[in-house]
């Protein structure tokens, strides 16, 4: 991390590899303002319990993994509603092209030219190693990677953030409920 940030920061607290396989939460504490730069295992509400409200607006400091498409695979990635996965995959398969699916459930039917990863329903399982999972899916040489849309609550914020970046969606931070 020091290589990426150089002398731009005075102190880096490094707790080692994450036990959940997802990069850490990154928080900036500059100019008497606390900002969430990258969601991770520690949630927004947990940080707010300690420091009060978080600052927003303005230009946040640069942080590792803060750019759109930082996690992007070479294969185009699309986030799809659960009930649309087979339909979208079927459209690609009808052209006899390969498709990869990362979902929280098994497929309704297995089909030739389809790689389907059932990642389970827990945040620490789905995209727990996003860069590695996307690299694995890239190697399947599919024309598209379909990823099941995830719940919109803060337990999923870190994974949603990585998927948003991998799919090339906007740079706006995700505002999620504390459900």
N, C-alpha and C positions, 0 to 999 in steps of 0.2 A: 504494500500500500504506500509506503514511503516513496517508492519509485514513481508512482502516479502523482502524488501530491507534492513531492519535493519539499521545499522550505516554506510552502504556502501555509502550513499549519505548524504550530509549536509542539503539540502533543498528540500522539496517536495511542489510544488504548486498544491493545490487540488481545482479545480473549481466545485466540486460536480458532480452529475450525468449528463451525456451527454444528451442534448435534442434530439439527433438523435439516442440514444440507442446503440451507438458503443463506445468502449473504446477510450480514448483520444489518440491524437498524442503524442508520446514520443520522445523528442529531448535531446541529450547529448551535453553538452557544457564543455568538459574537454580538458585540454592541448591546449587551443586556437584553438580547432577544434569543429565544429558543425556537428553532425551526426543525421540522422533520424533513430531512433531505431525501431519505430513502427508507420506506417501510421495511421492516424485517419481523423477527419473532416477537420483539417488544412492540406492543400496539400503541397507537396514538393516545388512547384513553389512559393507558398505563403511564405514559410520559406525562400527560396532563395531570395525573394524580400527584406527581412529584413536583412539577414546576409550575402548575397552573396552566393558563392558556398558551397556545403556540402562536408564534408570529406567522403571518402570511402576507403575500404581496411582495413587491420589490424583487430584486434579482438575488436569488439565493446563491451561496457559494457553490463552486463546482464540487461534486462528489463522485466517487467511483460508481459506474453504472447509471449515471443520471441522464444519459442521452437516449433519445428515441432510437430504437433498433439496436441498442447495446447488446441485447440478448438474441437478436434476430438470426434465425437459421437462414441458410441459402435458399431453401425452399419457401415459397410464399406461405404465410401462416394466416389462418382466419379463425376468429372466435365465433362459435356457432351455438345456438340454443340446443339443449339436449334432444328435444323432439325433432330437430331438423338434421341431426348428424347423419342418419342413414340416407335421408333425401339428398343432402349435399354430396355425400360420398358416392351415392348411386349415380348422380349426374356425371361425375368424373369416371366412374367405373364403366358407364355406358359407352364412353369413348375409348374403352380399353386402355386407360391410363391408370397409373398407380396412385393411390391415396393413402395417407397416414392419418390416424385419428388418435388423439390423446383425450381420454374420457374418464368420467367417474363411475363408469358402469361397463359391463361387457356389451358387445354388439348384439343386436336382435338376431342377426344371421351373419355367418362368416362368408366372405366372398373372395374369389381370386383377385389378386392385385391390391388387396386391402391389408394394411398393417394397422392393427388396433391395439392400443395399450390401455388396459383397464387400470387406472392409477388409484382406485379406491375413492372413498368419500371424505377423507380427513385431510386438512390443509397440509400436514407435514408429509403426506404421501404424494399429492398432486403437485407436479413440478417442483419437487423438493431439490432437484439438481437441474434447474432449467437449462443451463448451457449444455450440460452433458446430454440431457434428454433430447434437446433439439438437434445436437450433433448426431445422436443415434438415429433420429428420424430422418435427418438429411441423408444419411448413408443408405436409407431404404430407396433412394432415387425416385421419390414420388413427385408428382406435379404440384401437390398442395398438401399442407398439414392442416387438419381441422382440429381445433381444441374446443372442448365443451365449455360453454359459458359457466362461470363459477358464481357462487352466492355473493351477494353484494353487502357483506358486512366486514367489519374490521379484522376479524380472524383470518380473512382471505386477502387482506390488503397487500401484503408483500407479494403473493403469488399473482394477484391481479395486476400489480405494478409491472412485474416481469413479463407477463403475457401481453399487456398493453404495449410495452416497448418492443417485444418480439414481433408483434403484428404490425408495428409501424404506426399505431394510432397516436393521436396528439400528445403534446407534452404537458397537458394540464394534469396536475396531481389528482389522484382519486380521492373523492370525499365519500367516506363510507360510514354507515351507521355503526354504533357500538353494540349491535344485537348480541 
